Amino acid sequence: MEWNIRFDKGLCRSRRGKRMLPRLPEGGSEMGVGFRMGNRFFLFPNVVFFLFLCFCGAFLPSGAQAWEDGRRGRTQDGETVAVSAAGEEKADSLFELVLLKDGAEGGDPEAQFELGRRYLQGVGLERNDVMALHWVKASAEQGYARAEAGLGWMYAVGRGVPRDDAKSFVWYEKAAKNGYAVAQRMLGKYYEKGVGTERNPELARQWYEKAAAQGDEKAVRYLRLSGVSAGEPDAASVR
């Protein structure tokens, strides 16, 4: 079998220049691939030849694998796949952040609090206490308990606002009355030590009990101990 590839507009010729095939029909491909078998010459149009190559590749493991790897952008050690997965994860995170911002700007208190928390902790965004305060406060003013407790924590430690124990107590109290266990425990601490309010051991015990009833382990320990220190405000308020 002798391969003979010629790109002759309209016909295919042998090596001696003798005309072997007529001009292709109108609308057909003017480029063909032919081979000689005996005294006969066969012409393959482009599409048929392409399918022939695909067929060969399918039965050659190394070739088929190379074709598949090239199509998917793989390397043998899988590096390109890892980069692609990281890129997809980054795109998903960006899309999630866009949806979160849309929800926050649309007035959803949960989205507002979550966006504020991310600004506060630098999760997927550059840390920005001013923006954190804006969104956490917007959520808290709609009565979202986690945001109320978060705002109480921000006033307690002075993040985005001047430190103010009285305002911290007010926001923790709002969240505690809305049933948020972390805020109930923190309110117990404030009453126990007189932070932002008058000291009241009885109210401290009551709020510890409310938090403990919801499974708050720290509140359970506080109830078992006597003279427990109020310690630092719990950052779980904005987790």
HUBEL-V518381 format. One record per residue. RES is the residue in three letters. SS is DSSP state (~ for helix, > for strand, _ for the rest). PSI is psi in degrees with one decimal (NA if undefined). OMEGA is omega in whole degrees, 0 to 359 (NA if undefined). Layout:
# HUBEL-V518381
res: <RES | RES>
ss: <SS | SS>
psi: <PSI | PSI>
omega: <OMEGA | OMEGA>
This chain:
# HUBEL-V518381
res: <MET | GLU | TRP | ASN | ILE | ARG | PHE | ASP | LYS | GLY | LEU | CYS | ARG | SER | ARG | ARG | GLY | LYS | ARG | MET | LEU | PRO | ARG | LEU | PRO | GLU | GLY | GLY | SER | GLU | MET | GLY | VAL | GLY | PHE | ARG | MET | GLY | ASN | ARG | PHE | PHE | LEU | PHE | PRO | ASN | VAL | VAL | PHE | PHE | LEU | PHE | LEU | CYS | PHE | CYS | GLY | ALA | PHE | LEU | PRO | SER | GLY | ALA | GLN | ALA | TRP | GLU | ASP | GLY | ARG | ARG | GLY | ARG | THR | GLN | ASP | GLY | GLU | THR | VAL | ALA | VAL | SER | ALA | ALA | GLY | GLU | GLU | LYS | ALA | ASP | SER | LEU | PHE | GLU | LEU | VAL | LEU | LEU | LYS | ASP | GLY | ALA | GLU | GLY | GLY | ASP | PRO | GLU | ALA | GLN | PHE | GLU | LEU | GLY | ARG | ARG | TYR | LEU | GLN | GLY | VAL | GLY | LEU | GLU | ARG | ASN | ASP | VAL | MET | ALA | LEU | HIS | TRP | VAL | LYS | ALA | SER | ALA | GLU | GLN | GLY | TYR | ALA | ARG | ALA | GLU | ALA | GLY | LEU | GLY | TRP | MET | TYR | ALA | VAL | GLY | ARG | GLY | VAL | PRO | ARG | ASP | ASP | ALA | LYS | SER | PHE | VAL | TRP | TYR | GLU | LYS | ALA | ALA | LYS | ASN | GLY | TYR | ALA | VAL | ALA | GLN | ARG | MET | LEU | GLY | LYS | TYR | TYR | GLU | LYS | GLY | VAL | GLY | THR | GLU | ARG | ASN | PRO | GLU | LEU | ALA | ARG | GLN | TRP | TYR | GLU | LYS | ALA | ALA | ALA | GLN | GLY | ASP | GLU | LYS | ALA | VAL | ARG | TYR | LEU | ARG | LEU | SER | GLY | VAL | SER | ALA | GLY | GLU | PRO | ASP | ALA | ALA | SER | VAL | ARG>
ss: <_ | > | > | > | _ | _ | _ | _ | _ | _ | _ | _ | > | _ | _ | _ | _ | _ | > | _ | _ | _ | _ | _ | _ | _ | _ | _ | _ | _ | _ | > | > | > | > | > | > | _ | _ | > | > | > | > | > | > | ~ | ~ | ~ | ~ | ~ | ~ | ~ | ~ | ~ | ~ | ~ | ~ | ~ | _ | _ | ~ | ~ | ~ | ~ | ~ | ~ | ~ | ~ | ~ | ~ | ~ | ~ | _ | _ | _ | _ | _ | _ | ~ | ~ | ~ | ~ | ~ | ~ | ~ | ~ | ~ | ~ | ~ | ~ | ~ | ~ | ~ | ~ | ~ | ~ | ~ | ~ | ~ | ~ | ~ | ~ | ~ | ~ | ~ | _ | _ | _ | ~ | ~ | ~ | ~ | ~ | ~ | ~ | ~ | ~ | ~ | ~ | ~ | ~ | _ | _ | _ | _ | _ | _ | _ | ~ | ~ | ~ | ~ | ~ | ~ | ~ | ~ | ~ | ~ | ~ | ~ | _ | _ | _ | _ | ~ | ~ | ~ | ~ | ~ | ~ | ~ | ~ | ~ | ~ | ~ | ~ | ~ | _ | _ | _ | _ | _ | _ | _ | ~ | ~ | ~ | ~ | ~ | ~ | ~ | ~ | ~ | ~ | ~ | ~ | ~ | _ | _ | _ | ~ | ~ | ~ | ~ | ~ | ~ | ~ | ~ | ~ | ~ | ~ | ~ | ~ | _ | _ | _ | _ | _ | _ | _ | ~ | ~ | ~ | ~ | ~ | ~ | ~ | ~ | ~ | ~ | ~ | ~ | ~ | _ | _ | _ | ~ | ~ | ~ | ~ | ~ | ~ | ~ | ~ | _ | _ | _ | _ | _ | _ | _ | _ | _ | _ | ~ | ~ | ~ | ~ | _>
psi: <131.9 | 120.0 | 138.5 | 99.1 | 118.2 | 138.9 | 73.0 | 119.9 | 108.5 | -22.8 | 167.8 | 134.6 | 155.5 | -178.8 | -28.2 | -2.4 | 4.5 | 134.3 | 126.3 | -35.9 | 149.2 | 171.8 | 142.8 | 152.7 | 156.0 | 138.4 | -13.0 | 174.0 | 139.1 | -0.1 | 130.7 | 167.0 | 125.5 | 163.3 | 150.4 | 134.5 | 103.5 | -129.2 | 9.3 | 146.9 | 128.4 | 140.9 | 130.0 | 123.1 | 165.3 | -46.1 | -43.9 | -41.9 | -39.4 | -43.3 | -35.6 | -44.2 | -41.3 | -40.0 | -44.0 | -43.7 | -33.3 | -25.4 | 7.4 | 101.9 | -46.4 | -42.7 | -42.6 | -39.6 | -41.4 | -41.2 | -44.7 | -41.3 | -40.7 | -38.5 | -37.4 | -5.0 | 31.5 | 159.6 | 165.7 | -34.7 | 1.3 | 8.2 | -44.4 | -36.7 | -42.1 | -42.1 | -40.0 | -42.2 | -40.2 | -38.8 | -40.2 | -39.9 | -40.4 | -39.9 | -39.7 | -41.5 | -39.8 | -41.8 | -40.9 | -40.4 | -38.2 | -44.5 | -38.7 | -43.9 | -39.2 | -42.4 | -42.1 | -45.6 | -22.9 | -3.7 | 8.6 | 115.8 | -34.0 | -44.2 | -37.3 | -45.3 | -44.9 | -40.1 | -41.9 | -41.0 | -39.7 | -37.6 | -37.9 | -40.0 | -5.0 | 38.4 | 104.5 | -2.2 | 156.4 | 134.5 | 131.7 | 101.6 | -31.7 | -47.6 | -34.4 | -47.3 | -41.7 | -48.9 | -36.9 | -41.8 | -39.8 | -39.0 | -43.7 | -36.6 | -13.7 | 3.7 | 17.1 | 116.9 | -43.6 | -37.9 | -36.9 | -44.5 | -37.9 | -40.5 | -36.8 | -41.1 | -40.9 | -39.3 | -31.4 | -35.2 | -5.7 | 40.6 | 111.4 | -11.8 | 159.1 | 143.9 | 133.3 | 101.5 | -36.2 | -44.6 | -34.0 | -45.2 | -43.9 | -45.0 | -34.6 | -38.1 | -40.9 | -45.7 | -37.9 | -41.9 | -21.4 | 3.8 | 12.2 | 118.2 | -42.3 | -41.6 | -36.1 | -42.1 | -42.8 | -36.6 | -36.7 | -42.3 | -44.1 | -41.1 | -35.0 | -40.6 | -3.3 | 41.0 | 113.3 | 2.8 | 176.4 | 144.0 | 132.7 | 91.2 | -36.7 | -46.3 | -33.9 | -46.1 | -42.1 | -42.6 | -34.4 | -41.9 | -40.0 | -42.6 | -41.1 | -36.2 | -21.5 | 7.0 | 13.9 | 111.5 | -36.1 | -39.6 | -37.2 | -43.8 | -39.3 | -36.5 | -28.7 | -19.0 | 154.7 | 143.2 | 32.5 | 140.4 | 142.9 | -31.8 | -160.7 | 150.4 | 141.0 | 121.3 | -5.9 | -15.1 | -29.7 | 29.0 | NA>
omega: <182 | 178 | 179 | 183 | 181 | 177 | 184 | 186 | 172 | 181 | 180 | 183 | 175 | 180 | 180 | 177 | 179 | 180 | 183 | 184 | 178 | 176 | 179 | 178 | 178 | 178 | 180 | 179 | 179 | 179 | 180 | 175 | 184 | 172 | 181 | 176 | 186 | 178 | 183 | 181 | 183 | 181 | 177 | 171 | 182 | 185 | 181 | 180 | 178 | 178 | 178 | 178 | 178 | 180 | 178 | 181 | 182 | 183 | 174 | 187 | 183 | 180 | 180 | 180 | 180 | 179 | 181 | 179 | 179 | 181 | 182 | 181 | 182 | 166 | 184 | 180 | 174 | 183 | 183 | 179 | 180 | 178 | 180 | 180 | 178 | 179 | 178 | 179 | 179 | 179 | 178 | 180 | 179 | 179 | 178 | 180 | 178 | 179 | 180 | 179 | 178 | 180 | 180 | 180 | 177 | 176 | 179 | 184 | 178 | 179 | 179 | 179 | 182 | 178 | 177 | 179 | 180 | 175 | 183 | 185 | 181 | 180 | 180 | 180 | 174 | 183 | 183 | 184 | 180 | 179 | 178 | 179 | 181 | 185 | 178 | 180 | 178 | 178 | 181 | 181 | 174 | 176 | 178 | 190 | 181 | 179 | 177 | 178 | 178 | 178 | 176 | 178 | 181 | 177 | 182 | 183 | 179 | 176 | 180 | 180 | 173 | 180 | 184 | 183 | 181 | 179 | 177 | 179 | 182 | 183 | 175 | 179 | 178 | 181 | 180 | 179 | 175 | 173 | 181 | 188 | 181 | 179 | 178 | 178 | 180 | 178 | 175 | 178 | 182 | 178 | 181 | 185 | 180 | 179 | 179 | 181 | 176 | 179 | 182 | 182 | 182 | 178 | 177 | 179 | 182 | 180 | 174 | 181 | 179 | 180 | 180 | 180 | 178 | 177 | 179 | 186 | 179 | 179 | 178 | 179 | 180 | 180 | 182 | 183 | 175 | 179 | 180 | 179 | 179 | 179 | 180 | 175 | 186 | 180 | 177 | 178 | 182 | 176 | NA>
